[in-house]
Amino acid sequence: MTAADPADAVLRVGAIGFDEPRELLARHGLTLLAVADGEPIPGSYWGDTEAGIIGSTVYARPDTPVHSLLHEACHLLVLPPDKRAQVHTDATDSIEEEDATCYLQIVLAGHLPSVGSARLMDDMDRWGYTYRLGSTRAWFEHDAAEARAFLTARGLPTA
């Protein structure tokens, strides 16, 4: 008997529906579009179930992990608006922007009543995000000062 893949236990968009994340993203100037089951996700860097981004639009299917939807949305949010409009599939290769993206996705998960930051951090660990302190929570609570400073400088939420 093979052990189940922990990544299979992550919360998927279909479990919470599209309304809650759609409203959250709209408050930040982004659009969330649902993609039909089995259809390719436009703008998905990794393919498969991973969310996609084009301009100010985030694409997801019901089987898309919530952390993926938030991660891709946050990639757009950390960019200046003029750069955001040019994004198609790949938002950045900056370590600072990647760290800020990871931090912001945890913050925004706290604004989704059916998700919460704690669940999102657990899902990030299940999916395979890695941090030098050993867990997403340890990084978020003790090793993310640069990410918080980046977000503060851009006028983005840190709580």
C-alpha positions in Angstrom: 0.0 0.0 0.0 1.4 3.4 -1.0 1.1 6.4 1.3 -1.2 9.1 0.1 0.5 12.2 -1.3 0.1 15.0 1.3 -0.5 17.5 -1.6 -3.8 15.7 -2.4 -5.1 17.0 1.0 -4.8 20.7 0.1 -8.0 22.8 0.0 -9.3 23.3 -3.5 -11.3 26.2 -4.9 -14.3 23.9 -5.5 -14.6 23.2 -1.8 -15.0 26.9 -1.0 -16.6 28.1 -4.2 -15.5 31.0 -6.4 -17.6 33.8 -4.8 -15.5 34.4 -1.7 -12.1 34.6 -3.5 -13.7 36.5 -6.4 -14.9 39.2 -4.0 -11.5 39.4 -2.2 -9.6 39.8 -5.5 -12.0 42.4 -6.7 -11.3 44.5 -3.6 -7.7 44.5 -4.8 -8.5 45.3 -8.5 -8.2 41.8 -9.8 -10.7 39.6 -11.7 -11.1 35.9 -11.0 -12.4 33.8 -13.9 -13.6 30.2 -13.5 -12.3 27.7 -16.0 -14.5 24.6 -16.7 -13.4 21.2 -15.3 -10.9 19.5 -17.6 -10.1 22.7 -19.6 -6.6 24.1 -19.7 -6.1 27.0 -17.4 -5.0 30.1 -19.3 -1.8 31.7 -18.1 -0.8 28.8 -15.9 3.0 28.6 -15.5 3.0 25.1 -14.1 -0.1 23.7 -16.0 -2.2 20.9 -14.5 -4.4 22.4 -11.7 -2.3 25.5 -11.0 -3.9 28.9 -11.3 -3.0 31.2 -14.2 -2.5 34.9 -14.7 -2.9 37.3 -17.6 -2.9 41.0 -17.0 -5.2 41.6 -14.0 -7.1 38.4 -14.3 -6.6 35.2 -12.3 -7.8 31.9 -13.8 -8.7 28.8 -11.8 -10.7 25.6 -12.0 -12.6 23.9 -9.1 -9.6 21.6 -8.7 -7.1 24.4 -8.4 -5.6 24.6 -5.0 -6.6 27.7 -3.0 -3.0 28.5 -2.2 -2.2 28.5 -6.0 -5.0 30.9 -6.7 -3.9 33.2 -4.0 -0.2 32.9 -4.9 -0.8 33.9 -8.5 -3.1 36.7 -7.5 -0.5 38.0 -5.1 2.2 37.9 -7.8 0.0 40.5 -9.6 -0.6 42.5 -6.5 3.1 43.0 -5.7 3.8 44.4 -9.1 3.3 48.0 -10.0 0.1 48.5 -12.0 1.9 49.3 -15.2 3.9 46.0 -15.1 0.8 44.1 -14.1 -0.9 44.9 -17.4 2.0 43.2 -19.2 1.9 39.9 -17.3 1.2 36.7 -19.1 1.8 33.5 -17.3 5.1 34.4 -15.6 5.0 37.4 -13.2 8.5 37.7 -11.9 11.9 36.2 -11.2 12.7 38.5 -8.3 13.4 36.8 -5.0 12.0 39.9 -3.1 8.7 39.8 -5.1 8.5 36.0 -4.6 8.9 36.3 -0.8 6.4 39.2 -0.7 4.0 37.1 -2.8 4.2 34.2 -0.3 3.7 36.5 2.6 0.7 38.3 1.1 -1.0 35.0 0.1 -1.0 34.0 3.8 -2.4 37.4 4.8 -5.1 37.3 2.2 -6.1 33.8 3.2 -6.9 35.3 6.6 -9.5 37.4 4.8 -11.3 34.3 3.4 -13.5 33.0 6.2 -13.6 29.5 4.7 -9.8 29.3 4.5 -7.8 31.3 7.1 -4.1 31.8 7.3 -3.4 28.7 9.4 -5.0 26.4 6.9 -3.2 28.0 4.0 0.2 27.7 5.7 -0.5 24.0 6.3 -1.4 23.6 2.7 1.7 25.4 1.5 3.8 22.9 3.6 1.8 19.9 2.2 2.3 21.2 -1.4 6.1 21.5 -0.9 6.9 25.1 -0.3 10.2 25.2 1.6 11.7 27.7 4.0 15.0 27.7 5.9 13.2 27.5 9.3 11.5 24.3 8.3 7.8 25.4 7.8 5.7 28.1 6.3 4.5 29.2 9.7 8.0 29.5 11.1 9.1 31.6 8.1 5.9 33.8 8.3 6.3 34.5 12.1 10.0 34.7 12.5 11.9 35.2 9.2 9.8 37.4 6.8 10.8 40.9 7.9 12.0 41.7 4.3 8.7 40.5 2.8 6.7 42.6 5.3 8.9 45.7 4.5 8.4 45.2 0.8 4.6 45.0 1.2 4.5 48.0 3.4 6.6 50.0 0.9 4.1 49.1 -1.8 1.1 50.0 0.4 -0.1 46.3 0.6 -1.5 44.6 3.7 0.7 42.8 6.1 -2.1 41.6 8.5 
